[in-house]
Amino acid sequence: MGFEFKIDDELCVGCGNCVVVCPVDALNSADIAGGKGHNMEE
């Protein structure tokens, strides 16, 4: 059984804490690791 990460865009503030606390490293993508707060193009 694999794990799937789901990010609720309405609740996500882009802090990246989910990457730090994930016990199974489901969020190991470089695109997600920085959260969405660093993306200045949006």
PDB file of N, CA, C, O and CB in Angstrom:
ATOM      1  N   MET A   1       0.848  -1.187   0.000  1.00  0.00           N
ATOM      2  CA  MET A   1       0.000   0.000   0.000  1.00  0.00           C
ATOM      3  C   MET A   1       0.887   1.241   0.000  1.00  0.00           C
ATOM      4  O   MET A   1       1.776   1.373   0.840  1.00  0.00           O
ATOM      5  CB  MET A   1      -0.961   0.003   1.227  1.00  0.00           C
ATOM      6  N   GLY A   2       0.646   2.139  -0.932  1.00  0.00           N
ATOM      7  CA  GLY A   2       1.417   3.369  -1.008  1.00  0.00           C
ATOM      8  C   GLY A   2       0.705   4.516  -0.325  1.00  0.00           C
ATOM      9  O   GLY A   2      -0.474   4.428   0.016  1.00  0.00           O
ATOM     10  N   PHE A   3       1.431   5.571  -0.136  1.00  0.00           N
ATOM     11  CA  PHE A   3       0.869   6.767   0.487  1.00  0.00           C
ATOM     12  C   PHE A   3       0.680   7.838  -0.574  1.00  0.00           C
ATOM     13  O   PHE A   3       1.448   7.927  -1.532  1.00  0.00           O
ATOM     14  CB  PHE A   3       1.780   7.283   1.633  1.00  0.00           C
ATOM     15  N   GLU A   4      -0.337   8.635  -0.392  1.00  0.00           N
ATOM     16  CA  GLU A   4      -0.619   9.731  -1.302  1.00  0.00           C
ATOM     17  C   GLU A   4      -0.775  10.996  -0.478  1.00  0.00           C
ATOM     18  O   GLU A   4      -1.521  11.016   0.501  1.00  0.00           O
ATOM     19  CB  GLU A   4      -1.892   9.451  -2.156  1.00  0.00           C
ATOM     20  N   PHE A   5      -0.074  12.054  -0.871  1.00  0.00           N
ATOM     21  CA  PHE A   5      -0.234  13.297  -0.126  1.00  0.00           C
ATOM     22  C   PHE A   5      -1.350  14.115  -0.752  1.00  0.00           C
ATOM     23  O   PHE A   5      -1.515  14.152  -1.972  1.00  0.00           O
ATOM     24  CB  PHE A   5       1.088  14.104  -0.097  1.00  0.00           C
ATOM     25  N   LYS A   6      -2.103  14.761   0.105  1.00  0.00           N
ATOM     26  CA  LYS A   6      -3.188  15.630  -0.336  1.00  0.00           C
ATOM     27  C   LYS A   6      -3.019  16.952   0.385  1.00  0.00           C
ATOM     28  O   LYS A   6      -2.930  16.995   1.612  1.00  0.00           O
ATOM     29  CB  LYS A   6      -4.600  14.995  -0.054  1.00  0.00           C
ATOM     30  N   ILE A   7      -2.975  18.014  -0.372  1.00  0.00           N
ATOM     31  CA  ILE A   7      -2.808  19.342   0.203  1.00  0.00           C
ATOM     32  C   ILE A   7      -4.095  20.121  -0.011  1.00  0.00           C
ATOM     33  O   ILE A   7      -4.556  20.274  -1.142  1.00  0.00           O
ATOM     34  CB  ILE A   7      -1.591  20.085  -0.426  1.00  0.00           C
ATOM     35  N   ASP A   8      -4.668  20.609   1.069  1.00  0.00           N
ATOM     36  CA  ASP A   8      -5.875  21.430   1.000  1.00  0.00           C
ATOM     37  C   ASP A   8      -5.430  22.865   0.724  1.00  0.00           C
ATOM     38  O   ASP A   8      -4.934  23.547   1.620  1.00  0.00           O
ATOM     39  CB  ASP A   8      -6.727  21.332   2.332  1.00  0.00           C
ATOM     40  N   ASP A   9      -5.607  23.319  -0.508  1.00  0.00           N
ATOM     41  CA  ASP A   9      -5.146  24.648  -0.906  1.00  0.00           C
ATOM     42  C   ASP A   9      -5.773  25.771  -0.091  1.00  0.00           C
ATOM     43  O   ASP A   9      -5.172  26.835   0.057  1.00  0.00           O
ATOM     44  CB  ASP A   9      -5.438  24.869  -2.360  1.00  0.00           C
ATOM     45  N   GLU A  10      -6.969  25.548   0.438  1.00  0.00           N
ATOM     46  CA  GLU A  10      -7.616  26.584   1.239  1.00  0.00           C
ATOM     47  C   GLU A  10      -6.966  26.730   2.612  1.00  0.00           C
ATOM     48  O   GLU A  10      -7.008  27.806   3.207  1.00  0.00           O
ATOM     49  CB  GLU A  10      -9.096  26.275   1.398  1.00  0.00           C
ATOM     50  N   LEU A  11      -6.369  25.656   3.115  1.00  0.00           N
ATOM     51  CA  LEU A  11      -5.747  25.689   4.439  1.00  0.00           C
ATOM     52  C   LEU A  11      -4.233  25.885   4.386  1.00  0.00           C
ATOM     53  O   LEU A  11      -3.634  26.344   5.358  1.00  0.00           O
ATOM     54  CB  LEU A  11      -6.059  24.415   5.178  1.00  0.00           C
ATOM     55  N   CYS A  12      -3.617  25.543   3.265  1.00  0.00           N
ATOM     56  CA  CYS A  12      -2.157  25.606   3.152  1.00  0.00           C
ATOM     57  C   CYS A  12      -1.688  27.055   3.088  1.00  0.00           C
ATOM     58  O   CYS A  12      -2.171  27.846   2.278  1.00  0.00           O
ATOM     59  CB  CYS A  12      -1.675  24.836   1.907  1.00  0.00           C
ATOM     60  N   VAL A  13      -0.735  27.388   3.961  1.00  0.00           N
ATOM     61  CA  VAL A  13      -0.161  28.733   3.961  1.00  0.00           C
ATOM     62  C   VAL A  13       1.250  28.731   3.388  1.00  0.00           C
ATOM     63  O   VAL A  13       1.896  29.777   3.326  1.00  0.00           O
ATOM     64  CB  VAL A  13      -0.148  29.306   5.378  1.00  0.00           C
ATOM     65  N   GLY A  14       1.733  27.557   2.967  1.00  0.00           N
ATOM     66  CA  GLY A  14       3.036  27.469   2.329  1.00  0.00           C
ATOM     67  C   GLY A  14       4.212  27.430   3.273  1.00  0.00           C
ATOM     68  O   GLY A  14       5.332  27.739   2.865  1.00  0.00           O
ATOM     69  N   CYS A  15       3.999  27.058   4.524  1.00  0.00           N
ATOM     70  CA  CYS A  15       5.081  27.077   5.513  1.00  0.00           C
ATOM     71  C   CYS A  15       6.056  25.915   5.348  1.00  0.00           C
ATOM     72  O   CYS A  15       7.208  26.019   5.767  1.00  0.00           O
ATOM     73  CB  CYS A  15       4.500  27.051   6.907  1.00  0.00           C
ATOM     74  N   GLY A  16       5.615  24.810   4.745  1.00  0.00           N
ATOM     75  CA  GLY A  16       6.475  23.650   4.558  1.00  0.00           C
ATOM     76  C   GLY A  16       6.573  22.738   5.766  1.00  0.00           C
ATOM     77  O   GLY A  16       7.337  21.774   5.736  1.00  0.00           O
ATOM     78  N   ASN A  17       5.823  23.009   6.831  1.00  0.00           N
ATOM     79  CA  ASN A  17       5.876  22.166   8.029  1.00  0.00           C
ATOM     80  C   ASN A  17       5.413  20.744   7.750  1.00  0.00           C
ATOM     81  O   ASN A  17       5.852  19.816   8.430  1.00  0.00           O
ATOM     82  CB  ASN A  17       5.028  22.770   9.133  1.00  0.00           C
ATOM     83  N   CYS A  18       4.552  20.549   6.785  1.00  0.00           N
ATOM     84  CA  CYS A  18       4.074  19.202   6.472  1.00  0.00           C
ATOM     85  C   CYS A  18       5.223  18.307   6.029  1.00  0.00           C
ATOM     86  O   CYS A  18       5.220  17.107   6.305  1.00  0.00           O
ATOM     87  CB  CYS A  18       2.996  19.254   5.383  1.00  0.00           C
ATOM     88  N   VAL A  19       6.197  18.880   5.349  1.00  0.00           N
ATOM     89  CA  VAL A  19       7.361  18.112   4.906  1.00  0.00           C
ATOM     90  C   VAL A  19       8.192  17.678   6.102  1.00  0.00           C
ATOM     91  O   VAL A  19       8.695  16.555   6.137  1.00  0.00           O
ATOM     92  CB  VAL A  19       8.220  18.937   3.929  1.00  0.00           C
ATOM     93  N   VAL A  20       8.336  18.552   7.070  1.00  0.00           N
ATOM     94  CA  VAL A  20       9.154  18.268   8.249  1.00  0.00           C
ATOM     95  C   VAL A  20       8.525  17.195   9.116  1.00  0.00           C
ATOM     96  O   VAL A  20       9.232  16.317   9.611  1.00  0.00           O
ATOM     97  CB  VAL A  20       9.366  19.532   9.065  1.00  0.00           C
ATOM     98  N   VAL A  21       7.221  17.241   9.314  1.00  0.00           N
ATOM     99  CA  VAL A  21       6.571  16.336  10.260  1.00  0.00           C
ATOM    100  C   VAL A  21       6.054  15.041   9.642  1.00  0.00           C
ATOM    101  O   VAL A  21       5.604  14.163  10.379  1.00  0.00           O
ATOM    102  CB  VAL A  21       5.442  17.041  10.914  1.00  0.00           C
ATOM    103  N   CYS A  22       6.098  14.890   8.340  1.00  0.00           N
ATOM    104  CA  CYS A  22       5.572  13.685   7.699  1.00  0.00           C
ATOM    105  C   CYS A  22       6.396  12.467   8.117  1.00  0.00           C
ATOM    106  O   CYS A  22       7.595  12.411   7.842  1.00  0.00           O
ATOM    107  CB  CYS A  22       5.577  13.838   6.156  1.00  0.00           C
ATOM    108  N   PRO A  23       5.764  11.485   8.784  1.00  0.00           N
ATOM    109  CA  PRO A  23       6.509  10.330   9.297  1.00  0.00           C
ATOM    110  C   PRO A  23       6.938   9.337   8.222  1.00  0.00           C
ATOM    111  O   PRO A  23       7.797   8.496   8.487  1.00  0.00           O
ATOM    112  CB  PRO A  23       5.679   9.616  10.313  1.00  0.00           C
ATOM    113  N   VAL A  24       6.375   9.403   7.027  1.00  0.00           N
ATOM    114  CA  VAL A  24       6.718   8.444   5.979  1.00  0.00           C
ATOM    115  C   VAL A  24       7.379   9.106   4.774  1.00  0.00           C
ATOM    116  O   VAL A  24       7.535   8.471   3.731  1.00  0.00           O
ATOM    117  CB  VAL A  24       5.477   7.703   5.534  1.00  0.00           C
ATOM    118  N   ASP A  25       7.765  10.363   4.902  1.00  0.00           N
ATOM    119  CA  ASP A  25       8.403  11.114   3.817  1.00  0.00           C
ATOM    120  C   ASP A  25       7.595  11.068   2.521  1.00  0.00           C
ATOM    121  O   ASP A  25       8.156  10.934   1.433  1.00  0.00           O
ATOM    122  CB  ASP A  25       9.799  10.571   3.566  1.00  0.00           C
ATOM    123  N   ALA A  26       6.287  11.181   2.647  1.00  0.00           N
ATOM    124  CA  ALA A  26       5.428  11.193   1.466  1.00  0.00           C
ATOM    125  C   ALA A  26       5.629  12.474   0.664  1.00  0.00           C
ATOM    126  O   ALA A  26       5.349  12.511  -0.534  1.00  0.00           O
ATOM    127  CB  ALA A  26       3.954  11.047   1.872  1.00  0.00           C
ATOM    128  N   LEU A  27       6.106  13.509   1.315  1.00  0.00           N
ATOM    129  CA  LEU A  27       6.308  14.799   0.656  1.00  0.00           C
ATOM    130  C   LEU A  27       7.788  15.024   0.394  1.00  0.00           C
ATOM    131  O   LEU A  27       8.385  15.937   0.965  1.00  0.00           O
ATOM    132  CB  LEU A  27       5.732  15.948   1.511  1.00  0.00           C
ATOM    133  N   ASN A  28       8.387  14.209  -0.457  1.00  0.00           N
ATOM    134  CA  ASN A  28       9.811  14.359  -0.703  1.00  0.00           C
ATOM    135  C   ASN A  28      10.113  15.048  -2.023  1.00  0.00           C
ATOM    136  O   ASN A  28      11.273  15.106  -2.432  1.00  0.00           O
ATOM    137  CB  ASN A  28      10.474  13.020  -0.673  1.00  0.00           C
ATOM    138  N   SER A  29       9.112  15.563  -2.690  1.00  0.00           N
ATOM    139  CA  SER A  29       9.306  16.263  -3.948  1.00  0.00           C
ATOM    140  C   SER A  29       9.911  17.640  -3.697  1.00  0.00           C
ATOM    141  O   SER A  29       9.509  18.341  -2.769  1.00  0.00           O
ATOM    142  CB  SER A  29       7.977  16.388  -4.706  1.00  0.00           C
ATOM    143  N   ALA A  30      10.868  18.018  -4.517  1.00  0.00           N
ATOM    144  CA  ALA A  30      11.498  19.336  -4.372  1.00  0.00           C
ATOM    145  C   ALA A  30      10.497  20.460  -4.611  1.00  0.00           C
ATOM    146  O   ALA A  30      10.626  21.537  -4.029  1.00  0.00           O
ATOM    147  CB  ALA A  30      12.676  19.473  -5.342  1.00  0.00           C
ATOM    148  N   ASP A  31       9.502  20.222  -5.461  1.00  0.00           N
ATOM    149  CA  ASP A  31       8.494  21.246  -5.742  1.00  0.00           C
ATOM    150  C   ASP A  31       7.610  21.510  -4.536  1.00  0.00           C
ATOM    151  O   ASP A  31       7.146  22.632  -4.332  1.00  0.00           O
ATOM    152  CB  ASP A  31       7.635  20.832  -6.927  1.00  0.00           C
ATOM    153  N   ILE A  32       7.379  20.481  -3.740  1.00  0.00           N
ATOM    154  CA  ILE A  32       6.495  20.607  -2.592  1.00  0.00           C
ATOM    155  C   ILE A  32       7.271  20.967  -1.339  1.00  0.00           C
ATOM    156  O   ILE A  32       6.727  21.597  -0.431  1.00  0.00           O
ATOM    157  CB  ILE A  32       5.720  19.320  -2.376  1.00  0.00           C
ATOM    158  N   ALA A  33       8.523  20.577  -1.279  1.00  0.00           N
ATOM    159  CA  ALA A  33       9.318  20.738  -0.066  1.00  0.00           C
ATOM    160  C   ALA A  33       9.405  22.185   0.401  1.00  0.00           C
ATOM    161  O   ALA A  33       9.498  22.437   1.602  1.00  0.00           O
ATOM    162  CB  ALA A  33      10.700  20.202  -0.290  1.00  0.00           C
ATOM    163  N   GLY A  34       9.376  23.133  -0.518  1.00  0.00           N
ATOM    164  CA  GLY A  34       9.462  24.527  -0.131  1.00  0.00           C
ATOM    165  C   GLY A  34       8.121  25.137   0.216  1.00  0.00           C
ATOM    166  O   GLY A  34       8.048  26.324   0.533  1.00  0.00           O
ATOM    167  N   GLY A  35       7.072  24.362   0.164  1.00  0.00           N
ATOM    168  CA  GLY A  35       5.742  24.911   0.374  1.00  0.00           C
ATOM    169  C   GLY A  35       5.352  25.762  -0.816  1.00  0.00           C
ATOM    170  O   GLY A  35       6.068  25.776  -1.817  1.00  0.00           O
ATOM    171  N   LYS A  36       4.259  26.457  -0.738  1.00  0.00           N
ATOM    172  CA  LYS A  36       3.872  27.304  -1.864  1.00  0.00           C
ATOM    173  C   LYS A  36       4.160  28.775  -1.584  1.00  0.00           C
ATOM    174  O   LYS A  36       3.894  29.626  -2.432  1.00  0.00           O
ATOM    175  CB  LYS A  36       2.394  27.116  -2.181  1.00  0.00           C
ATOM    176  N   GLY A  37       4.695  29.082  -0.416  1.00  0.00           N
ATOM    177  CA  GLY A  37       4.959  30.464  -0.053  1.00  0.00           C
ATOM    178  C   GLY A  37       6.102  31.109  -0.801  1.00  0.00           C
ATOM    179  O   GLY A  37       6.162  32.334  -0.905  1.00  0.00           O
ATOM    180  N   HIS A  38       7.023  30.295  -1.331  1.00  0.00           N
ATOM    181  CA  HIS A  38       8.187  30.853  -2.006  1.00  0.00           C
ATOM    182  C   HIS A  38       7.920  31.206  -3.459  1.00  0.00           C
ATOM    183  O   HIS A  38       8.740  31.874  -4.090  1.00  0.00           O
ATOM    184  CB  HIS A  38       9.327  29.889  -1.930  1.00  0.00           C
ATOM    185  N   ASN A  39       6.796  30.775  -4.001  1.00  0.00           N
ATOM    186  CA  ASN A  39       6.503  30.980  -5.412  1.00  0.00           C
ATOM    187  C   ASN A  39       6.005  32.401  -5.633  1.00  0.00           C
ATOM    188  O   ASN A  39       4.849  32.711  -5.344  1.00  0.00           O
ATOM    189  CB  ASN A  39       5.464  29.955  -5.910  1.00  0.00           C
ATOM    190  N   MET A  40       6.869  33.255  -6.142  1.00  0.00           N
ATOM    191  CA  MET A  40       6.530  34.666  -6.309  1.00  0.00           C
ATOM    192  C   MET A  40       5.851  34.950  -7.648  1.00  0.00           C
ATOM    193  O   MET A  40       5.419  36.076  -7.893  1.00  0.00           O
ATOM    194  CB  MET A  40       7.778  35.513  -6.184  1.00  0.00           C
ATOM    195  N   GLU A  41       5.751  33.930  -8.525  1.00  0.00           N
ATOM    196  CA  GLU A  41       5.163  34.135  -9.839  1.00  0.00           C
ATOM    197  C   GLU A  41       3.645  34.136  -9.818  1.00  0.00           C
ATOM    198  O   GLU A  41       3.024  34.599 -10.775  1.00  0.00           O
ATOM    199  CB  GLU A  41       5.646  33.081 -10.777  1.00  0.00           C
ATOM    200  N   GLU A  42       3.026  33.629  -8.752  1.00  0.00           N
ATOM    201  CA  GLU A  42       1.563  33.568  -8.695  1.00  0.00           C
ATOM    202  C   GLU A  42       0.977  34.902  -8.337  1.00  0.00           C
ATOM    203  O   GLU A  42      -0.244  35.035  -8.244  1.00  0.00           O
ATOM    204  CB  GLU A  42       1.105  32.526  -7.699  1.00  0.00           C
TER     205      GLU A  42
END
